[in-house]
Amino acid sequence: MAKQDTDAPDIVETLFTIPVQRLILWLSLAAGAMVLIILIWAMTHNRYVVTVDVRGMDAPRLCWEESEGGLFSGAREAKRSRAPRRSYLGYCGGVLTTHGAFALPHTHPRPWVGQSRAEIYDRLKRSCRYDLVVTAEKRPSRRDAGKSRRNPPVIRRVMMTYPC
Protein backbone atom coordinates (compact mmCIF):
# COMPACT_ATOMS: atom_id res chain seq x y z
CA MET A 1 0.00 0.00 0.00
CA ALA A 2 1.29 3.44 -0.98
CA LYS A 3 1.80 6.15 1.54
CA GLN A 4 -0.25 9.30 1.21
CA ASP A 5 1.54 12.65 1.60
CA THR A 6 -0.55 14.60 4.13
CA ASP A 7 1.97 17.41 4.47
CA ALA A 8 1.59 18.62 0.87
CA PRO A 9 0.30 22.24 0.51
CA ASP A 10 -3.24 22.82 -0.81
CA ILE A 11 -3.40 23.79 -4.47
CA VAL A 12 -4.77 27.32 -4.85
CA GLU A 13 -6.68 27.98 -8.06
CA THR A 14 -5.23 30.97 -9.89
CA LEU A 15 -6.10 32.97 -12.95
CA PHE A 16 -3.25 35.02 -14.41
CA THR A 17 -1.28 34.22 -11.24
CA ILE A 18 -3.97 35.86 -9.07
CA PRO A 19 -5.93 33.70 -6.61
CA VAL A 20 -9.51 33.31 -7.90
CA GLN A 21 -11.16 34.30 -4.60
CA ARG A 22 -9.15 37.54 -4.46
CA LEU A 23 -9.92 38.24 -8.12
CA ILE A 24 -13.67 37.83 -7.51
CA LEU A 25 -13.47 40.16 -4.50
CA TRP A 26 -11.66 42.91 -6.46
CA LEU A 27 -13.94 42.61 -9.47
CA SER A 28 -17.00 42.90 -7.19
CA LEU A 29 -15.58 46.01 -5.51
CA ALA A 30 -14.75 47.55 -8.88
CA ALA A 31 -18.28 46.90 -10.18
CA GLY A 32 -19.79 48.45 -7.03
CA ALA A 33 -17.55 51.50 -7.38
CA MET A 34 -18.60 51.94 -11.02
CA VAL A 35 -22.29 51.81 -10.09
CA LEU A 36 -21.70 54.41 -7.36
CA ILE A 37 -19.82 56.70 -9.76
CA ILE A 38 -22.59 56.44 -12.37
CA LEU A 39 -25.25 57.20 -9.72
CA ILE A 40 -23.39 60.28 -8.48
CA TRP A 41 -22.84 61.50 -12.04
CA ALA A 42 -26.53 61.03 -12.91
CA MET A 43 -27.63 62.97 -9.81
CA THR A 44 -25.28 65.91 -10.43
CA HIS A 45 -25.25 66.05 -14.23
CA ASN A 46 -26.80 69.23 -15.67
CA ARG A 47 -27.50 70.69 -12.21
CA TYR A 48 -26.87 74.38 -11.70
CA VAL A 49 -27.36 76.92 -8.91
CA VAL A 50 -28.80 80.19 -10.21
CA THR A 51 -29.84 83.38 -8.43
CA VAL A 52 -33.16 84.67 -9.77
CA ASP A 53 -35.89 87.17 -8.96
CA VAL A 54 -39.37 85.65 -9.19
CA ARG A 55 -41.62 87.82 -11.36
CA GLY A 56 -44.71 85.66 -11.27
CA MET A 57 -46.11 82.28 -10.36
CA ASP A 58 -48.43 80.67 -12.89
CA ALA A 59 -48.54 77.06 -11.79
CA PRO A 60 -50.95 74.92 -9.80
CA ARG A 61 -49.80 73.57 -6.45
CA LEU A 62 -50.57 69.96 -7.49
CA CYS A 63 -49.93 68.79 -11.03
CA TRP A 64 -48.60 65.87 -13.01
CA GLU A 65 -48.71 65.04 -16.68
CA GLU A 66 -49.89 61.85 -18.30
CA SER A 67 -47.48 58.94 -18.24
CA GLU A 68 -47.56 55.61 -20.02
CA GLY A 69 -45.60 54.04 -17.18
CA GLY A 70 -42.14 52.66 -17.12
CA LEU A 71 -39.91 50.17 -15.43
CA PHE A 72 -40.67 51.35 -11.88
CA SER A 73 -44.04 53.10 -12.26
CA GLY A 74 -47.43 52.41 -13.72
CA ALA A 75 -49.46 54.47 -16.16
CA ARG A 76 -51.26 57.54 -14.82
CA GLU A 77 -53.60 60.20 -16.18
CA ALA A 78 -52.79 63.89 -16.12
CA LYS A 79 -54.19 65.91 -13.22
CA ARG A 80 -53.85 69.45 -11.89
CA SER A 81 -55.50 71.49 -9.17
CA ARG A 82 -56.09 74.44 -11.54
CA ALA A 83 -55.19 75.44 -15.09
CA PRO A 84 -52.42 78.05 -15.58
CA ARG A 85 -53.46 81.38 -17.06
CA ARG A 86 -50.64 81.31 -19.63
CA SER A 87 -51.14 78.26 -21.85
CA TYR A 88 -47.68 78.61 -23.44
CA LEU A 89 -46.12 77.51 -20.11
CA GLY A 90 -47.48 73.99 -20.64
CA TYR A 91 -49.97 71.79 -18.84
CA CYS A 92 -48.40 72.27 -15.39
CA GLY A 93 -47.51 75.96 -15.80
CA GLY A 94 -44.31 77.51 -14.58
CA VAL A 95 -42.50 80.13 -12.55
CA LEU A 96 -41.62 83.38 -14.38
CA THR A 97 -38.19 84.68 -13.34
CA THR A 98 -35.51 87.07 -14.51
CA HIS A 99 -33.83 84.05 -16.18
CA GLY A 100 -36.94 82.96 -18.10
CA ALA A 101 -39.70 80.48 -17.27
CA PHE A 102 -38.84 77.54 -15.00
CA ALA A 103 -40.94 74.42 -14.51
CA LEU A 104 -41.75 72.81 -11.17
CA PRO A 105 -41.28 69.06 -10.63
CA HIS A 106 -44.34 66.84 -10.93
CA THR A 107 -46.31 66.13 -7.78
CA HIS A 108 -46.37 62.38 -8.37
CA PRO A 109 -44.06 60.51 -8.04
CA ARG A 110 -42.15 62.29 -5.29
CA PRO A 111 -38.68 63.31 -6.47
CA TRP A 112 -35.83 61.27 -4.97
CA VAL A 113 -33.45 64.19 -4.90
CA GLY A 114 -34.76 67.64 -4.12
CA GLN A 115 -37.92 69.08 -2.67
CA SER A 116 -41.48 68.23 -3.55
CA ARG A 117 -43.58 70.46 -5.80
CA ALA A 118 -45.73 71.64 -2.87
CA GLU A 119 -42.67 72.63 -0.80
CA ILE A 120 -41.19 74.63 -3.66
CA TYR A 121 -44.57 76.20 -4.48
CA ASP A 122 -45.05 77.32 -0.86
CA ARG A 123 -41.57 78.88 -0.60
CA LEU A 124 -41.58 80.89 -3.84
CA LYS A 125 -43.11 84.36 -3.53
CA ARG A 126 -43.39 87.06 -6.17
CA SER A 127 -40.74 89.83 -6.21
CA CYS A 128 -38.31 87.88 -3.99
CA ARG A 129 -34.79 86.70 -4.82
CA TYR A 130 -33.78 83.04 -4.48
CA ASP A 131 -30.87 80.70 -5.06
CA LEU A 132 -32.36 77.74 -6.92
CA VAL A 133 -30.93 74.37 -7.89
CA VAL A 134 -32.20 73.64 -11.41
CA THR A 135 -31.67 70.89 -13.96
CA ALA A 136 -31.27 72.12 -17.52
CA GLU A 137 -29.45 71.37 -20.75
CA LYS A 138 -27.35 74.51 -20.29
CA ARG A 139 -26.97 76.99 -17.46
CA PRO A 140 -29.89 79.48 -17.47
CA SER A 141 -28.89 83.15 -17.70
CA ARG A 142 -30.53 86.57 -17.98
CA ARG A 143 -30.24 86.32 -21.77
CA ASP A 144 -32.80 83.49 -21.67
CA ALA A 145 -35.54 85.76 -20.27
CA GLY A 146 -38.45 86.03 -22.69
CA LYS A 147 -37.40 83.02 -24.77
CA SER A 148 -39.71 80.06 -24.95
CA ARG A 149 -38.15 76.65 -24.52
CA ARG A 150 -39.46 73.23 -25.33
CA ASN A 151 -37.94 71.82 -22.11
CA PRO A 152 -37.63 74.61 -19.54
CA PRO A 153 -35.24 74.21 -16.59
CA VAL A 154 -36.84 72.32 -13.70
CA ILE A 155 -36.49 73.69 -10.16
CA ARG A 156 -35.27 70.91 -7.85
CA ARG A 157 -34.57 72.83 -4.65
CA VAL A 158 -34.85 76.31 -3.16
CA MET A 159 -31.43 76.78 -1.58
CA MET A 160 -31.68 80.24 -0.08
CA THR A 161 -34.18 83.03 0.19
CA TYR A 162 -32.91 86.61 0.21
CA PRO A 163 -34.83 89.30 2.13
CA CYS A 164 -37.82 90.50 0.10
Summary of the structure (lengths in Angstrom):
residues: 164
radius of gyration: 26.3
end to end distance: 98.1
largest distance: 98.9
contacts: 381
relative contact order: 0.18
helix: 23%
strand: 27%
